[in-house]
């Protein structure tokens, strides 16, 4: 069983929005701070945002004011609302459980006209 499953990626025009989801088991979700990371072609994986169990959030400077991370404890699901998307946001986005070290399989986000 895959511990983390992302969904919601796709192709969007510049200025558009997408919402990514990451579903996890309750055993993972209840003890881990969770995060979103991304990897663009030819680049290293980079931090996007994290959220702790208590709801404290951190963002990369490149996405502040445009992206919002959240989690629904009842659904064991984390979200990344991405607004005002730009071509530089194009990447594979990964969900990460910080304490267990689990990674999802990734979901492709492409921002292009």
MODELLER restraints for C-alpha pairs under 7 A, 6 or more apart:
rsr = mdl.restraints
at = mdl.atoms
rsr.add(forms.Gaussian(group=physical.xy_distance, feature=features.Distance(at['CA:3:A'], at['CA:24:A']), mean=5.84, stdev=0.5))
rsr.add(forms.Gaussian(group=physical.xy_distance, feature=features.Distance(at['CA:3:A'], at['CA:25:A']), mean=6.51, stdev=0.5))
rsr.add(forms.Gaussian(group=physical.xy_distance, feature=features.Distance(at['CA:4:A'], at['CA:22:A']), mean=6.41, stdev=0.5))
rsr.add(forms.Gaussian(group=physical.xy_distance, feature=features.Distance(at['CA:4:A'], at['CA:23:A']), mean=5.74, stdev=0.5))
rsr.add(forms.Gaussian(group=physical.xy_distance, feature=features.Distance(at['CA:4:A'], at['CA:24:A']), mean=4.88, stdev=0.5))
rsr.add(forms.Gaussian(group=physical.xy_distance, feature=features.Distance(at['CA:4:A'], at['CA:95:A']), mean=6.93, stdev=0.5))
rsr.add(forms.Gaussian(group=physical.xy_distance, feature=features.Distance(at['CA:4:A'], at['CA:103:A']), mean=6.46, stdev=0.5))
rsr.add(forms.Gaussian(group=physical.xy_distance, feature=features.Distance(at['CA:4:A'], at['CA:104:A']), mean=4.68, stdev=0.5))
rsr.add(forms.Gaussian(group=physical.xy_distance, feature=features.Distance(at['CA:5:A'], at['CA:22:A']), mean=5.38, stdev=0.5))
rsr.add(forms.Gaussian(group=physical.xy_distance, feature=features.Distance(at['CA:5:A'], at['CA:23:A']), mean=5.20, stdev=0.5))
rsr.add(forms.Gaussian(group=physical.xy_distance, feature=features.Distance(at['CA:5:A'], at['CA:24:A']), mean=6.70, stdev=0.5))
rsr.add(forms.Gaussian(group=physical.xy_distance, feature=features.Distance(at['CA:5:A'], at['CA:104:A']), mean=5.48, stdev=0.5))
rsr.add(forms.Gaussian(group=physical.xy_distance, feature=features.Distance(at['CA:5:A'], at['CA:105:A']), mean=6.77, stdev=0.5))
rsr.add(forms.Gaussian(group=physical.xy_distance, feature=features.Distance(at['CA:6:A'], at['CA:20:A']), mean=6.98, stdev=0.5))
rsr.add(forms.Gaussian(group=physical.xy_distance, feature=features.Distance(at['CA:6:A'], at['CA:21:A']), mean=5.46, stdev=0.5))
rsr.add(forms.Gaussian(group=physical.xy_distance, feature=features.Distance(at['CA:6:A'], at['CA:22:A']), mean=4.35, stdev=0.5))
rsr.add(forms.Gaussian(group=physical.xy_distance, feature=features.Distance(at['CA:6:A'], at['CA:23:A']), mean=6.50, stdev=0.5))
rsr.add(forms.Gaussian(group=physical.xy_distance, feature=features.Distance(at['CA:6:A'], at['CA:95:A']), mean=6.62, stdev=0.5))
rsr.add(forms.Gaussian(group=physical.xy_distance, feature=features.Distance(at['CA:6:A'], at['CA:104:A']), mean=6.34, stdev=0.5))
rsr.add(forms.Gaussian(group=physical.xy_distance, feature=features.Distance(at['CA:6:A'], at['CA:106:A']), mean=6.20, stdev=0.5))
rsr.add(forms.Gaussian(group=physical.xy_distance, feature=features.Distance(at['CA:6:A'], at['CA:107:A']), mean=6.15, stdev=0.5))
rsr.add(forms.Gaussian(group=physical.xy_distance, feature=features.Distance(at['CA:7:A'], at['CA:20:A']), mean=5.76, stdev=0.5))
rsr.add(forms.Gaussian(group=physical.xy_distance, feature=features.Distance(at['CA:7:A'], at['CA:21:A']), mean=5.24, stdev=0.5))
rsr.add(forms.Gaussian(group=physical.xy_distance, feature=features.Distance(at['CA:7:A'], at['CA:22:A']), mean=6.55, stdev=0.5))
rsr.add(forms.Gaussian(group=physical.xy_distance, feature=features.Distance(at['CA:7:A'], at['CA:107:A']), mean=6.18, stdev=0.5))
rsr.add(forms.Gaussian(group=physical.xy_distance, feature=features.Distance(at['CA:8:A'], at['CA:19:A']), mean=5.90, stdev=0.5))
rsr.add(forms.Gaussian(group=physical.xy_distance, feature=features.Distance(at['CA:8:A'], at['CA:20:A']), mean=4.49, stdev=0.5))
rsr.add(forms.Gaussian(group=physical.xy_distance, feature=features.Distance(at['CA:8:A'], at['CA:21:A']), mean=6.11, stdev=0.5))
rsr.add(forms.Gaussian(group=physical.xy_distance, feature=features.Distance(at['CA:9:A'], at['CA:20:A']), mean=6.22, stdev=0.5))
rsr.add(forms.Gaussian(group=physical.xy_distance, feature=features.Distance(at['CA:9:A'], at['CA:107:A']), mean=5.33, stdev=0.5))
rsr.add(forms.Gaussian(group=physical.xy_distance, feature=features.Distance(at['CA:9:A'], at['CA:108:A']), mean=5.23, stdev=0.5))
rsr.add(forms.Gaussian(group=physical.xy_distance, feature=features.Distance(at['CA:9:A'], at['CA:109:A']), mean=4.92, stdev=0.5))
rsr.add(forms.Gaussian(group=physical.xy_distance, feature=features.Distance(at['CA:10:A'], at['CA:108:A']), mean=6.14, stdev=0.5))
rsr.add(forms.Gaussian(group=physical.xy_distance, feature=features.Distance(at['CA:10:A'], at['CA:109:A']), mean=5.04, stdev=0.5))
rsr.add(forms.Gaussian(group=physical.xy_distance, feature=features.Distance(at['CA:10:A'], at['CA:110:A']), mean=6.11, stdev=0.5))
rsr.add(forms.Gaussian(group=physical.xy_distance, feature=features.Distance(at['CA:11:A'], at['CA:109:A']), mean=6.17, stdev=0.5))
rsr.add(forms.Gaussian(group=physical.xy_distance, feature=features.Distance(at['CA:11:A'], at['CA:110:A']), mean=4.73, stdev=0.5))
rsr.add(forms.Gaussian(group=physical.xy_distance, feature=features.Distance(at['CA:11:A'], at['CA:111:A']), mean=5.92, stdev=0.5))
rsr.add(forms.Gaussian(group=physical.xy_distance, feature=features.Distance(at['CA:12:A'], at['CA:110:A']), mean=6.29, stdev=0.5))
rsr.add(forms.Gaussian(group=physical.xy_distance, feature=features.Distance(at['CA:12:A'], at['CA:111:A']), mean=5.00, stdev=0.5))
rsr.add(forms.Gaussian(group=physical.xy_distance, feature=features.Distance(at['CA:12:A'], at['CA:112:A']), mean=6.28, stdev=0.5))
rsr.add(forms.Gaussian(group=physical.xy_distance, feature=features.Distance(at['CA:13:A'], at['CA:111:A']), mean=5.41, stdev=0.5))
rsr.add(forms.Gaussian(group=physical.xy_distance, feature=features.Distance(at['CA:13:A'], at['CA:112:A']), mean=5.02, stdev=0.5))
rsr.add(forms.Gaussian(group=physical.xy_distance, feature=features.Distance(at['CA:13:A'], at['CA:113:A']), mean=4.98, stdev=0.5))
rsr.add(forms.Gaussian(group=physical.xy_distance, feature=features.Distance(at['CA:14:A'], at['CA:84:A']), mean=6.99, stdev=0.5))
rsr.add(forms.Gaussian(group=physical.xy_distance, feature=features.Distance(at['CA:14:A'], at['CA:85:A']), mean=5.38, stdev=0.5))
rsr.add(forms.Gaussian(group=physical.xy_distance, feature=features.Distance(at['CA:14:A'], at['CA:86:A']), mean=5.00, stdev=0.5))
rsr.add(forms.Gaussian(group=physical.xy_distance, feature=features.Distance(at['CA:14:A'], at['CA:87:A']), mean=6.47, stdev=0.5))
rsr.add(forms.Gaussian(group=physical.xy_distance, feature=features.Distance(at['CA:14:A'], at['CA:111:A']), mean=5.78, stdev=0.5))
rsr.add(forms.Gaussian(group=physical.xy_distance, feature=features.Distance(at['CA:14:A'], at['CA:112:A']), mean=6.02, stdev=0.5))
rsr.add(forms.Gaussian(group=physical.xy_distance, feature=features.Distance(at['CA:14:A'], at['CA:113:A']), mean=6.49, stdev=0.5))
rsr.add(forms.Gaussian(group=physical.xy_distance, feature=features.Distance(at['CA:15:A'], at['CA:84:A']), mean=4.20, stdev=0.5))
rsr.add(forms.Gaussian(group=physical.xy_distance, feature=features.Distance(at['CA:15:A'], at['CA:85:A']), mean=4.91, stdev=0.5))
rsr.add(forms.Gaussian(group=physical.xy_distance, feature=features.Distance(at['CA:15:A'], at['CA:86:A']), mean=6.36, stdev=0.5))
rsr.add(forms.Gaussian(group=physical.xy_distance, feature=features.Distance(at['CA:16:A'], at['CA:83:A']), mean=6.16, stdev=0.5))
rsr.add(forms.Gaussian(group=physical.xy_distance, feature=features.Distance(at['CA:16:A'], at['CA:84:A']), mean=5.52, stdev=0.5))
rsr.add(forms.Gaussian(group=physical.xy_distance, feature=features.Distance(at['CA:16:A'], at['CA:85:A']), mean=5.51, stdev=0.5))
rsr.add(forms.Gaussian(group=physical.xy_distance, feature=features.Distance(at['CA:17:A'], at['CA:82:A']), mean=5.39, stdev=0.5))
rsr.add(forms.Gaussian(group=physical.xy_distance, feature=features.Distance(at['CA:17:A'], at['CA:83:A']), mean=4.41, stdev=0.5))
rsr.add(forms.Gaussian(group=physical.xy_distance, feature=features.Distance(at['CA:17:A'], at['CA:84:A']), mean=6.26, stdev=0.5))
rsr.add(forms.Gaussian(group=physical.xy_distance, feature=features.Distance(at['CA:17:A'], at['CA:85:A']), mean=6.22, stdev=0.5))
rsr.add(forms.Gaussian(group=physical.xy_distance, feature=features.Distance(at['CA:18:A'], at['CA:81:A']), mean=6.17, stdev=0.5))
rsr.add(forms.Gaussian(group=physical.xy_distance, feature=features.Distance(at['CA:18:A'], at['CA:82:A']), mean=5.24, stdev=0.5))
rsr.add(forms.Gaussian(group=physical.xy_distance, feature=features.Distance(at['CA:18:A'], at['CA:83:A']), mean=6.76, stdev=0.5))
rsr.add(forms.Gaussian(group=physical.xy_distance, feature=features.Distance(at['CA:19:A'], at['CA:79:A']), mean=6.75, stdev=0.5))
rsr.add(forms.Gaussian(group=physical.xy_distance, feature=features.Distance(at['CA:19:A'], at['CA:80:A']), mean=5.55, stdev=0.5))
rsr.add(forms.Gaussian(group=physical.xy_distance, feature=features.Distance(at['CA:19:A'], at['CA:81:A']), mean=4.41, stdev=0.5))
rsr.add(forms.Gaussian(group=physical.xy_distance, feature=features.Distance(at['CA:19:A'], at['CA:82:A']), mean=5.91, stdev=0.5))
rsr.add(forms.Gaussian(group=physical.xy_distance, feature=features.Distance(at['CA:20:A'], at['CA:79:A']), mean=5.47, stdev=0.5))
rsr.add(forms.Gaussian(group=physical.xy_distance, feature=features.Distance(at['CA:20:A'], at['CA:80:A']), mean=5.00, stdev=0.5))
rsr.add(forms.Gaussian(group=physical.xy_distance, feature=features.Distance(at['CA:20:A'], at['CA:81:A']), mean=6.46, stdev=0.5))
rsr.add(forms.Gaussian(group=physical.xy_distance, feature=features.Distance(at['CA:21:A'], at['CA:77:A']), mean=6.67, stdev=0.5))
rsr.add(forms.Gaussian(group=physical.xy_distance, feature=features.Distance(at['CA:21:A'], at['CA:78:A']), mean=5.71, stdev=0.5))
rsr.add(forms.Gaussian(group=physical.xy_distance, feature=features.Distance(at['CA:21:A'], at['CA:79:A']), mean=4.53, stdev=0.5))
rsr.add(forms.Gaussian(group=physical.xy_distance, feature=features.Distance(at['CA:21:A'], at['CA:80:A']), mean=6.56, stdev=0.5))
rsr.add(forms.Gaussian(group=physical.xy_distance, feature=features.Distance(at['CA:22:A'], at['CA:77:A']), mean=5.44, stdev=0.5))
rsr.add(forms.Gaussian(group=physical.xy_distance, feature=features.Distance(at['CA:22:A'], at['CA:78:A']), mean=5.01, stdev=0.5))
rsr.add(forms.Gaussian(group=physical.xy_distance, feature=features.Distance(at['CA:22:A'], at['CA:79:A']), mean=6.24, stdev=0.5))
rsr.add(forms.Gaussian(group=physical.xy_distance, feature=features.Distance(at['CA:22:A'], at['CA:95:A']), mean=6.22, stdev=0.5))
rsr.add(forms.Gaussian(group=physical.xy_distance, feature=features.Distance(at['CA:23:A'], at['CA:76:A']), mean=6.09, stdev=0.5))
rsr.add(forms.Gaussian(group=physical.xy_distance, feature=features.Distance(at['CA:23:A'], at['CA:77:A']), mean=4.50, stdev=0.5))
rsr.add(forms.Gaussian(group=physical.xy_distance, feature=features.Distance(at['CA:23:A'], at['CA:78:A']), mean=6.58, stdev=0.5))
rsr.add(forms.Gaussian(group=physical.xy_distance, feature=features.Distance(at['CA:24:A'], at['CA:76:A']), mean=5.68, stdev=0.5))
rsr.add(forms.Gaussian(group=physical.xy_distance, feature=features.Distance(at['CA:24:A'], at['CA:77:A']), mean=6.16, stdev=0.5))
rsr.add(forms.Gaussian(group=physical.xy_distance, feature=features.Distance(at['CA:25:A'], at['CA:76:A']), mean=6.45, stdev=0.5))
rsr.add(forms.Gaussian(group=physical.xy_distance, feature=features.Distance(at['CA:26:A'], at['CA:76:A']), mean=5.82, stdev=0.5))
rsr.add(forms.Gaussian(group=physical.xy_distance, feature=features.Distance(at['CA:29:A'], at['CA:76:A']), mean=5.85, stdev=0.5))
rsr.add(forms.Gaussian(group=physical.xy_distance, feature=features.Distance(at['CA:32:A'], at['CA:53:A']), mean=6.60, stdev=0.5))
rsr.add(forms.Gaussian(group=physical.xy_distance, feature=features.Distance(at['CA:32:A'], at['CA:97:A']), mean=5.74, stdev=0.5))
rsr.add(forms.Gaussian(group=physical.xy_distance, feature=features.Distance(at['CA:32:A'], at['CA:98:A']), mean=5.98, stdev=0.5))
rsr.add(forms.Gaussian(group=physical.xy_distance, feature=features.Distance(at['CA:32:A'], at['CA:99:A']), mean=5.38, stdev=0.5))
rsr.add(forms.Gaussian(group=physical.xy_distance, feature=features.Distance(at['CA:33:A'], at['CA:51:A']), mean=5.77, stdev=0.5))
rsr.add(forms.Gaussian(group=physical.xy_distance, feature=features.Distance(at['CA:33:A'], at['CA:52:A']), mean=4.20, stdev=0.5))
rsr.add(forms.Gaussian(group=physical.xy_distance, feature=features.Distance(at['CA:33:A'], at['CA:53:A']), mean=5.51, stdev=0.5))
rsr.add(forms.Gaussian(group=physical.xy_distance, feature=features.Distance(at['CA:33:A'], at['CA:97:A']), mean=6.22, stdev=0.5))
rsr.add(forms.Gaussian(group=physical.xy_distance, feature=features.Distance(at['CA:33:A'], at['CA:98:A']), mean=5.54, stdev=0.5))
rsr.add(forms.Gaussian(group=physical.xy_distance, feature=features.Distance(at['CA:33:A'], at['CA:99:A']), mean=6.81, stdev=0.5))
rsr.add(forms.Gaussian(group=physical.xy_distance, feature=features.Distance(at['CA:34:A'], at['CA:50:A']), mean=5.64, stdev=0.5))
rsr.add(forms.Gaussian(group=physical.xy_distance, feature=features.Distance(at['CA:34:A'], at['CA:51:A']), mean=5.48, stdev=0.5))
rsr.add(forms.Gaussian(group=physical.xy_distance, feature=features.Distance(at['CA:34:A'], at['CA:52:A']), mean=6.39, stdev=0.5))
rsr.add(forms.Gaussian(group=physical.xy_distance, feature=features.Distance(at['CA:34:A'], at['CA:96:A']), mean=5.72, stdev=0.5))
rsr.add(forms.Gaussian(group=physical.xy_distance, feature=features.Distance(at['CA:34:A'], at['CA:97:A']), mean=4.76, stdev=0.5))
rsr.add(forms.Gaussian(group=physical.xy_distance, feature=features.Distance(at['CA:34:A'], at['CA:98:A']), mean=5.77, stdev=0.5))
rsr.add(forms.Gaussian(group=physical.xy_distance, feature=features.Distance(at['CA:35:A'], at['CA:49:A']), mean=5.57, stdev=0.5))
rsr.add(forms.Gaussian(group=physical.xy_distance, feature=features.Distance(at['CA:35:A'], at['CA:50:A']), mean=4.01, stdev=0.5))
rsr.add(forms.Gaussian(group=physical.xy_distance, feature=features.Distance(at['CA:35:A'], at['CA:51:A']), mean=6.20, stdev=0.5))
rsr.add(forms.Gaussian(group=physical.xy_distance, feature=features.Distance(at['CA:35:A'], at['CA:95:A']), mean=5.87, stdev=0.5))
rsr.add(forms.Gaussian(group=physical.xy_distance, feature=features.Distance(at['CA:35:A'], at['CA:96:A']), mean=5.07, stdev=0.5))
rsr.add(forms.Gaussian(group=physical.xy_distance, feature=features.Distance(at['CA:35:A'], at['CA:97:A']), mean=6.52, stdev=0.5))
rsr.add(forms.Gaussian(group=physical.xy_distance, feature=features.Distance(at['CA:36:A'], at['CA:47:A']), mean=6.68, stdev=0.5))
rsr.add(forms.Gaussian(group=physical.xy_distance, feature=features.Distance(at['CA:36:A'], at['CA:48:A']), mean=5.42, stdev=0.5))
rsr.add(forms.Gaussian(group=physical.xy_distance, feature=features.Distance(at['CA:36:A'], at['CA:49:A']), mean=5.30, stdev=0.5))
rsr.add(forms.Gaussian(group=physical.xy_distance, feature=features.Distance(at['CA:36:A'], at['CA:50:A']), mean=6.31, stdev=0.5))
rsr.add(forms.Gaussian(group=physical.xy_distance, feature=features.Distance(at['CA:36:A'], at['CA:93:A']), mean=6.76, stdev=0.5))
rsr.add(forms.Gaussian(group=physical.xy_distance, feature=features.Distance(at['CA:36:A'], at['CA:94:A']), mean=5.63, stdev=0.5))
rsr.add(forms.Gaussian(group=physical.xy_distance, feature=features.Distance(at['CA:36:A'], at['CA:95:A']), mean=4.84, stdev=0.5))
rsr.add(forms.Gaussian(group=physical.xy_distance, feature=features.Distance(at['CA:36:A'], at['CA:96:A']), mean=6.14, stdev=0.5))
rsr.add(forms.Gaussian(group=physical.xy_distance, feature=features.Distance(at['CA:37:A'], at['CA:45:A']), mean=6.58, stdev=0.5))
rsr.add(forms.Gaussian(group=physical.xy_distance, feature=features.Distance(at['CA:37:A'], at['CA:46:A']), mean=5.46, stdev=0.5))
rsr.add(forms.Gaussian(group=physical.xy_distance, feature=features.Distance(at['CA:37:A'], at['CA:47:A']), mean=4.58, stdev=0.5))
rsr.add(forms.Gaussian(group=physical.xy_distance, feature=features.Distance(at['CA:37:A'], at['CA:48:A']), mean=4.93, stdev=0.5))
rsr.add(forms.Gaussian(group=physical.xy_distance, feature=features.Distance(at['CA:37:A'], at['CA:49:A']), mean=7.00, stdev=0.5))
rsr.add(forms.Gaussian(group=physical.xy_distance, feature=features.Distance(at['CA:37:A'], at['CA:93:A']), mean=5.73, stdev=0.5))
rsr.add(forms.Gaussian(group=physical.xy_distance, feature=features.Distance(at['CA:37:A'], at['CA:94:A']), mean=5.13, stdev=0.5))
rsr.add(forms.Gaussian(group=physical.xy_distance, feature=features.Distance(at['CA:37:A'], at['CA:95:A']), mean=6.53, stdev=0.5))
rsr.add(forms.Gaussian(group=physical.xy_distance, feature=features.Distance(at['CA:38:A'], at['CA:45:A']), mean=5.40, stdev=0.5))
rsr.add(forms.Gaussian(group=physical.xy_distance, feature=features.Distance(at['CA:38:A'], at['CA:46:A']), mean=5.41, stdev=0.5))
rsr.add(forms.Gaussian(group=physical.xy_distance, feature=features.Distance(at['CA:38:A'], at['CA:47:A']), mean=6.65, stdev=0.5))
rsr.add(forms.Gaussian(group=physical.xy_distance, feature=features.Distance(at['CA:38:A'], at['CA:48:A']), mean=6.70, stdev=0.5))
rsr.add(forms.Gaussian(group=physical.xy_distance, feature=features.Distance(at['CA:38:A'], at['CA:91:A']), mean=5.84, stdev=0.5))
rsr.add(forms.Gaussian(group=physical.xy_distance, feature=features.Distance(at['CA:38:A'], at['CA:92:A']), mean=5.42, stdev=0.5))
rsr.add(forms.Gaussian(group=physical.xy_distance, feature=features.Distance(at['CA:38:A'], at['CA:93:A']), mean=4.27, stdev=0.5))
rsr.add(forms.Gaussian(group=physical.xy_distance, feature=features.Distance(at['CA:38:A'], at['CA:94:A']), mean=5.81, stdev=0.5))
rsr.add(forms.Gaussian(group=physical.xy_distance, feature=features.Distance(at['CA:39:A'], at['CA:45:A']), mean=4.25, stdev=0.5))
rsr.add(forms.Gaussian(group=physical.xy_distance, feature=features.Distance(at['CA:39:A'], at['CA:46:A']), mean=6.23, stdev=0.5))
rsr.add(forms.Gaussian(group=physical.xy_distance, feature=features.Distance(at['CA:39:A'], at['CA:91:A']), mean=5.18, stdev=0.5))
rsr.add(forms.Gaussian(group=physical.xy_distance, feature=features.Distance(at['CA:39:A'], at['CA:92:A']), mean=5.29, stdev=0.5))
rsr.add(forms.Gaussian(group=physical.xy_distance, feature=features.Distance(at['CA:39:A'], at['CA:93:A']), mean=6.61, stdev=0.5))
rsr.add(forms.Gaussian(group=physical.xy_distance, feature=features.Distance(at['CA:40:A'], at['CA:90:A']), mean=6.39, stdev=0.5))
rsr.add(forms.Gaussian(group=physical.xy_distance, feature=features.Distance(at['CA:40:A'], at['CA:91:A']), mean=4.16, stdev=0.5))
rsr.add(forms.Gaussian(group=physical.xy_distance, feature=features.Distance(at['CA:40:A'], at['CA:92:A']), mean=6.36, stdev=0.5))
rsr.add(forms.Gaussian(group=physical.xy_distance, feature=features.Distance(at['CA:41:A'], at['CA:91:A']), mean=6.95, stdev=0.5))
rsr.add(forms.Gaussian(group=physical.xy_distance, feature=features.Distance(at['CA:47:A'], at['CA:60:A']), mean=6.48, stdev=0.5))
rsr.add(forms.Gaussian(group=physical.xy_distance, feature=features.Distance(at['CA:48:A'], at['CA:59:A']), mean=5.86, stdev=0.5))
rsr.add(forms.Gaussian(group=physical.xy_distance, feature=features.Distance(at['CA:48:A'], at['CA:60:A']), mean=5.14, stdev=0.5))
rsr.add(forms.Gaussian(group=physical.xy_distance, feature=features.Distance(at['CA:49:A'], at['CA:58:A']), mean=5.43, stdev=0.5))
rsr.add(forms.Gaussian(group=physical.xy_distance, feature=features.Distance(at['CA:49:A'], at['CA:59:A']), mean=4.35, stdev=0.5))
rsr.add(forms.Gaussian(group=physical.xy_distance, feature=features.Distance(at['CA:49:A'], at['CA:60:A']), mean=6.17, stdev=0.5))
rsr.add(forms.Gaussian(group=physical.xy_distance, feature=features.Distance(at['CA:49:A'], at['CA:69:A']), mean=6.65, stdev=0.5))
rsr.add(forms.Gaussian(group=physical.xy_distance, feature=features.Distance(at['CA:50:A'], at['CA:57:A']), mean=5.65, stdev=0.5))
rsr.add(forms.Gaussian(group=physical.xy_distance, feature=features.Distance(at['CA:50:A'], at['CA:58:A']), mean=5.32, stdev=0.5))
rsr.add(forms.Gaussian(group=physical.xy_distance, feature=features.Distance(at['CA:50:A'], at['CA:59:A']), mean=6.74, stdev=0.5))
rsr.add(forms.Gaussian(group=physical.xy_distance, feature=features.Distance(at['CA:51:A'], at['CA:57:A']), mean=4.53, stdev=0.5))
rsr.add(forms.Gaussian(group=physical.xy_distance, feature=features.Distance(at['CA:51:A'], at['CA:58:A']), mean=6.65, stdev=0.5))
rsr.add(forms.Gaussian(group=physical.xy_distance, feature=features.Distance(at['CA:51:A'], at['CA:69:A']), mean=6.83, stdev=0.5))
rsr.add(forms.Gaussian(group=physical.xy_distance, feature=features.Distance(at['CA:66:A'], at['CA:82:A']), mean=6.13, stdev=0.5))
rsr.add(forms.Gaussian(group=physical.xy_distance, feature=features.Distance(at['CA:66:A'], at['CA:83:A']), mean=5.13, stdev=0.5))
rsr.add(forms.Gaussian(group=physical.xy_distance, feature=features.Distance(at['CA:66:A'], at['CA:84:A']), mean=6.06, stdev=0.5))
rsr.add(forms.Gaussian(group=physical.xy_distance, feature=features.Distance(at['CA:67:A'], at['CA:80:A']), mean=6.67, stdev=0.5))
rsr.add(forms.Gaussian(group=physical.xy_distance, feature=features.Distance(at['CA:67:A'], at['CA:81:A']), mean=5.48, stdev=0.5))
rsr.add(forms.Gaussian(group=physical.xy_distance, feature=features.Distance(at['CA:67:A'], at['CA:82:A']), mean=4.48, stdev=0.5))
rsr.add(forms.Gaussian(group=physical.xy_distance, feature=features.Distance(at['CA:67:A'], at['CA:83:A']), mean=6.01, stdev=0.5))
rsr.add(forms.Gaussian(group=physical.xy_distance, feature=features.Distance(at['CA:68:A'], at['CA:80:A']), mean=5.64, stdev=0.5))
rsr.add(forms.Gaussian(group=physical.xy_distance, feature=features.Distance(at['CA:68:A'], at['CA:81:A']), mean=5.05, stdev=0.5))
rsr.add(forms.Gaussian(group=physical.xy_distance, feature=features.Distance(at['CA:68:A'], at['CA:82:A']), mean=6.63, stdev=0.5))
rsr.add(forms.Gaussian(group=physical.xy_distance, feature=features.Distance(at['CA:69:A'], at['CA:79:A']), mean=5.68, stdev=0.5))
rsr.add(forms.Gaussian(group=physical.xy_distance, feature=features.Distance(at['CA:69:A'], at['CA:80:A']), mean=4.61, stdev=0.5))
rsr.add(forms.Gaussian(group=physical.xy_distance, feature=features.Distance(at['CA:69:A'], at['CA:81:A']), mean=6.43, stdev=0.5))
rsr.add(forms.Gaussian(group=physical.xy_distance, feature=features.Distance(at['CA:70:A'], at['CA:78:A']), mean=5.75, stdev=0.5))
rsr.add(forms.Gaussian(group=physical.xy_distance, feature=features.Distance(at['CA:70:A'], at['CA:79:A']), mean=5.21, stdev=0.5))
rsr.add(forms.Gaussian(group=physical.xy_distance, feature=features.Distance(at['CA:70:A'], at['CA:80:A']), mean=6.56, stdev=0.5))
rsr.add(forms.Gaussian(group=physical.xy_distance, feature=features.Distance(at['CA:71:A'], at['CA:77:A']), mean=5.76, stdev=0.5))
rsr.add(forms.Gaussian(group=physical.xy_distance, feature=features.Distance(at['CA:71:A'], at['CA:78:A']), mean=4.13, stdev=0.5))
rsr.add(forms.Gaussian(group=physical.xy_distance, feature=features.Distance(at['CA:71:A'], at['CA:79:A']), mean=5.95, stdev=0.5))
rsr.add(forms.Gaussian(group=physical.xy_distance, feature=features.Distance(at['CA:72:A'], at['CA:78:A']), mean=6.22, stdev=0.5))
rsr.add(forms.Gaussian(group=physical.xy_distance, feature=features.Distance(at['CA:85:A'], at['CA:111:A']), mean=6.72, stdev=0.5))
rsr.add(forms.Gaussian(group=physical.xy_distance, feature=features.Distance(at['CA:86:A'], at['CA:111:A']), mean=6.10, stdev=0.5))
rsr.add(forms.Gaussian(group=physical.xy_distance, feature=features.Distance(at['CA:87:A'], at['CA:111:A']), mean=4.74, stdev=0.5))
rsr.add(forms.Gaussian(group=physical.xy_distance, feature=features.Distance(at['CA:87:A'], at['CA:112:A']), mean=5.93, stdev=0.5))
rsr.add(forms.Gaussian(group=physical.xy_distance, feature=features.Distance(at['CA:89:A'], at['CA:111:A']), mean=6.70, stdev=0.5))
rsr.add(forms.Gaussian(group=physical.xy_distance, feature=features.Distance(at['CA:90:A'], at['CA:109:A']), mean=5.40, stdev=0.5))
rsr.add(forms.Gaussian(group=physical.xy_distance, feature=features.Distance(at['CA:90:A'], at['CA:110:A']), mean=4.58, stdev=0.5))
rsr.add(forms.Gaussian(group=physical.xy_distance, feature=features.Distance(at['CA:90:A'], at['CA:111:A']), mean=5.46, stdev=0.5))
rsr.add(forms.Gaussian(group=physical.xy_distance, feature=features.Distance(at['CA:91:A'], at['CA:108:A']), mean=6.07, stdev=0.5))
rsr.add(forms.Gaussian(group=physical.xy_distance, feature=features.Distance(at['CA:91:A'], at['CA:109:A']), mean=5.53, stdev=0.5))
rsr.add(forms.Gaussian(group=physical.xy_distance, feature=features.Distance(at['CA:91:A'], at['CA:110:A']), mean=6.62, stdev=0.5))
rsr.add(forms.Gaussian(group=physical.xy_distance, feature=features.Distance(at['CA:92:A'], at['CA:106:A']), mean=5.79, stdev=0.5))
rsr.add(forms.Gaussian(group=physical.xy_distance, feature=features.Distance(at['CA:92:A'], at['CA:107:A']), mean=5.36, stdev=0.5))
rsr.add(forms.Gaussian(group=physical.xy_distance, feature=features.Distance(at['CA:92:A'], at['CA:108:A']), mean=4.34, stdev=0.5))
rsr.add(forms.Gaussian(group=physical.xy_distance, feature=features.Distance(at['CA:92:A'], at['CA:109:A']), mean=6.00, stdev=0.5))
rsr.add(forms.Gaussian(group=physical.xy_distance, feature=features.Distance(at['CA:93:A'], at['CA:106:A']), mean=5.27, stdev=0.5))
rsr.add(forms.Gaussian(group=physical.xy_distance, feature=features.Distance(at['CA:93:A'], at['CA:107:A']), mean=5.28, stdev=0.5))
rsr.add(forms.Gaussian(group=physical.xy_distance, feature=features.Distance(at['CA:93:A'], at['CA:108:A']), mean=6.23, stdev=0.5))
rsr.add(forms.Gaussian(group=physical.xy_distance, feature=features.Distance(at['CA:94:A'], at['CA:103:A']), mean=6.70, stdev=0.5))
rsr.add(forms.Gaussian(group=physical.xy_distance, feature=features.Distance(at['CA:94:A'], at['CA:104:A']), mean=5.71, stdev=0.5))
rsr.add(forms.Gaussian(group=physical.xy_distance, feature=features.Distance(at['CA:94:A'], at['CA:105:A']), mean=6.72, stdev=0.5))
rsr.add(forms.Gaussian(group=physical.xy_distance, feature=features.Distance(at['CA:94:A'], at['CA:106:A']), mean=4.47, stdev=0.5))
rsr.add(forms.Gaussian(group=physical.xy_distance, feature=features.Distance(at['CA:94:A'], at['CA:107:A']), mean=6.66, stdev=0.5))
rsr.add(forms.Gaussian(group=physical.xy_distance, feature=features.Distance(at['CA:95:A'], at['CA:103:A']), mean=5.77, stdev=0.5))
rsr.add(forms.Gaussian(group=physical.xy_distance, feature=features.Distance(at['CA:95:A'], at['CA:104:A']), mean=5.17, stdev=0.5))
rsr.add(forms.Gaussian(group=physical.xy_distance, feature=features.Distance(at['CA:96:A'], at['CA:102:A']), mean=5.70, stdev=0.5))
rsr.add(forms.Gaussian(group=physical.xy_distance, feature=features.Distance(at['CA:96:A'], at['CA:103:A']), mean=4.65, stdev=0.5))
rsr.add(forms.Gaussian(group=physical.xy_distance, feature=features.Distance(at['CA:96:A'], at['CA:104:A']), mean=6.51, stdev=0.5))
rsr.add(forms.Gaussian(group=physical.xy_distance, feature=features.Distance(at['CA:97:A'], at['CA:103:A']), mean=6.62, stdev=0.5))
